[in-house]
Amino acid sequence: MNLTYSSVLGHGLESAAQVITIRINMTNYSLLSQIQNYSPSTADDWQIIGKEIKDGVENSLLVARTPFGYSRVAELFRPEGGENLAAILYVHWYEPESPNSNRRQFEPEAKELAKRGAMCLLVETLWSDMDFFLKRTQADDARNSIQETVNLRRALDFLLMQNGVDKNRVAYVGHDFGGMYGVLMGGIDRRPTHYVIMAATPRFPDWYLYFPKVEGDARAEFISQMQELDPIAHVATLAPAPILFQFSTNDFHVPRERAEEFFNAAREPKELKWYDAGHGLNENATMERQAWLKQKLNLKNE
């Protein structure tokens, strides 16, 4: 039998037998407060374990300690000897059957924009593990969401403490979960000055209810518990930072009505681009995103 990830999720969606009871055990203050009152990252939390320079771009491989008892890997790309650099934090998508469902998704783009005058940080996430979706349950999702958003704030700390960064030109680029958690982070952390949100859905239960199967009161309880964190509750607060939304016309995970609802909830300045593609978008989206970032961040064209 050819058991693919999609078939497992499909079974989970259809099976009424697999029902869980949700119990989210949190502290007595709000979920957002736990993100707001985070422990900022310091230089000592980041260890460079490798470095190379190729074609004028310096690439550093790093390991970062988190406040949650585990470490994460990241890569930093910058022009060799560059100063007055824009900063871009890239956060990848989740597609377990794709080879670039990890920090390497944006590696070619980061190298290209580093040559144009940007410092780019690519980070490992919870969903870098191809099986993360099957290992979690809805009882884990709020806690995981808090930790991931804190980790993104700490990655931004590290990026902005680098020599030569212009803190007035800071972009966040996120695809799928990467886009959703970026909006949540941006509702609390005002440091990014520009956003690119790619094929993201407006509410976490849109996807976290795919699997395991949850019904009745437990389903309603989960939806209610996640409302405080849902990206659509925060996207309006990203203003006045410009936002580029990129969506596909053939995306099972983000139907047009959800995409338009998300876009409509954001404030100006904002742009919406549609692509004839699936959830992974396409090369045209990549070219238009890079052109937008070059223009907004005042990067070199050549």
N, C-alpha and C positions, 0 to 999 in steps of 0.2 A: 504494500500500500504506500502511495506517495503522500505522506502526511506533511503538509505544509503549514506554516504559521497561520495563513489565512483560513485553512480548513479547521484548525483548532479553535480559532476565534469564532468561526461560524457555528461550530458545535456548541460553544459556550453561549452564543446568542440564542440558540434554539432550544437548549436543554432546560426544561423547567425543574429538573431534579437537583441542579446545583444552585442552591440558594444559600446566601450567607446572611448572618446578622451583623450589623455594623455597630461597633463600639469604638468611637474615637476618644482616646484617653489623652486629654490635653491639660495644660496648666490652667489656672483660673483667670487668665487674661486672654485677650482675643488673639486669633490666629495672626492678624496683621501686626499686632504689638510684638509678636515674637520675631517678625521680620524687621520691624522698625528698630527694635532694641538688640541689634545683632552685635557680634564681636568683630570689629574691623580687622582686616588682614594687615599684617606687617611684612616687611622684607624677609624676616626670619622664617616666615611660614612657607617660603618658596625657595626651592633648591634647583639650581641649574645642573642638569646631569649630562648635557651635551650641547655643543654649539658648532655651527658651520657657517661659512660665508660662501655663497655661490651666486654668480651673476648680479653682484651688487646688493644682495639681500642677506641679512644676518638672520639665521634661524636658531632659536634656542629651545631646547626640550626641557621641560620643567616638571617637578613634582610639588604639589601644594598640599599642605596639611589643612584639614578642615576642623572646625570645632566639634565635629560629630564622631570623631574616633577613626576616620578613614582618610585616605589620601586620594588625590585626583591628579591626572596628567594633563598638561597643557603645552601648547606651542606658541611661541612669540616670534613674529616676523616683523622686521624693521629694515629700512634702508641702511646700508653700511655708512656709519658716520653721520646720519641724518639728524637734523635739528628742526624745531618748529613743525612737529609732526601731528597730523590728525590721529585720533585713536579710534579703533573699531573693535568691538567685542562681537565675535561670531559664535552663535550657538546652533548646533546642527539639528537635523530632523530625526525622527524615529521611523525607520522602515527596515525591519529585521531581515528582509530578504534582499536588501541592497548592500553592496560592499562599502558604501560611503555613509552608512548610518552611524557616524562617529565624527570626531573632530576633524577628520581629513576631508569631510564634505567641502569645506571652504578653503582648503589649502591652495588650489590654483588661484583662486580669487585673492586670497591674502598675499600671495607672492606678487601678483600683478599690481595690487594697490600699494604694496610696500615700495615698489619701484616708483610709484607716483607720489610718495610722500606720506604714507600712512603707517602707523604701528598697529599691528593686528594680533589679537589674542584669540586663539582657538582652544576651547575647553572641553574636557571630558564631562559627561553628565550621567545621571542615573540611567538614562535611556541609551547610553553607549553600549550597555549590556543588551545583546539582542534578545535575551529571554526575560528582560525585566518585567514586561507586561504580564507574563504568565506567573511570575513569582509573587507579585503584589496582589493585594485585595483592596477593596474600597476602604477597609479599616486602616490601611497604610497611607492612603493618598493625601490626606491633609498634612500629616507629618512629613511625608516625602516632599510635598510642595513647599512647605516652610524651609526645609533644609536646602532644596535646590535653589530657592530664591535667595537665601542667605549666601550660598556658594557663589551665585552670580554677582551679588553685591561685593563680595570679597575679591572676585576676579577683577571687577571694575576698580577696586582699591589698588590692586597690583598694577593694572594697566596704567592708571593715572599717576602712579608714583615713579614711573620710568622717566629718566632724563630725556628732555627734548620734546615732551608731549605738550601740545596746546590744549588746555582743558576747556577751551571754548569751542572745540571741534571734536565732538565725541559721538560716535554712531554706535547703535546697537542693531545687529542684524540677526534675526532668528527665523528658523523654518520649523513649522509644525509645533511640537512642544517647545522648541527653542523660541518661537515667536510668542507663544502664550505666556511662558514664564518671564519673558522680557517685558511684556506689558504689565504683568503683576509687579515686577521689580520697579518699573518706571513710575508706577503709581505711588511709590514710596520714595524712590531715589531719583532726585531731579538732575543728576549729573549728565546723563545722555542728552545731547542737543538734537539728535536726529534718530529716526527709527526706520528700519525696513522689516515689515512683518509679512512672512511668506506662508501661505496655505495653513493658517492657524484658525482654529474654531473658537467661538466666543466663550464657551463654558467648558470647564474640565469634565463634568459628567457626560458631555457629548461623546467622549471617548472612553473615559474610565468606567462607564457602564456597559461597554462592549463585553467585558469579562472581569470577574466571574458574573454569573447571572444573579441579579438582585430583583426582588419583586415587592410589591405592596408597600407597607409602611417603611420598610428598610430602604427601599429605593427613594421614596419621598424624603426620608430623613437625610440620606446622603446628599441629594440635590440641595436641600436646605443648608446643610453644613458647609458645602463648598461655595455657596453664593458669595461669601465674604472674600474669597480668593479668585473668583472667576474673572478672566481678563476683561469681559465686557463691563464689569463694575469699575474698572480702572482706566480704560483706554482714553476717556475724555480728559483725564488729569495729565496726560502726556503733553498736552498743549502748554506752551506755544511751540513745542518741538515739532518740526515737520515729520509726517509719517507717509511712507510709501507702502501701500498694501499690494501684494501680488497674489492673485488667485487664479485657479484653473477652471476651465469650463466643463471639465470631465473629471471631477474630484468626488469620489464616493464619500470621503471623510469630511469634506466641507462643501455641502450643497450651496448653490447660489444664494438661497434665501438666508443661510447663516452668514455667508461672506458679506452680503449686503447689510445685514443687521449689525455686524461687527463694524464695518466701515461707517455706517450711519451714526453709530454711537460715539465715534471719534469727533473731535473738533478740528476746525481748520487751524493751520494749513495741512491738507492731506490730499493724497492722490490714490486712485484705484486703477490697477492694471489687470486686465484679463488675458489669459494665454490659452491657446488650444492645446491642452496637455492634461496630464493626470496630476496626482498629488505631488509628484516630484518636480513639477514645473518643467521648464525646457531651456534651451540655450538662449532663446530670445529674452527670457526673463533674466538670465544671467547678464547678458549684455546691457539690458536696460537698467538693471540694478547697479551695475558698475558705473554706468554713465551718470546715474542719479547721484551716487556717492561722490564721484569725482567733482561734479558740479556743486553740490551742497557743501562739501568739505573743502572746496577750493584746492583740489589736488591737481597735479600736473597731467596734462593730456598726453604728452609725449615724453 
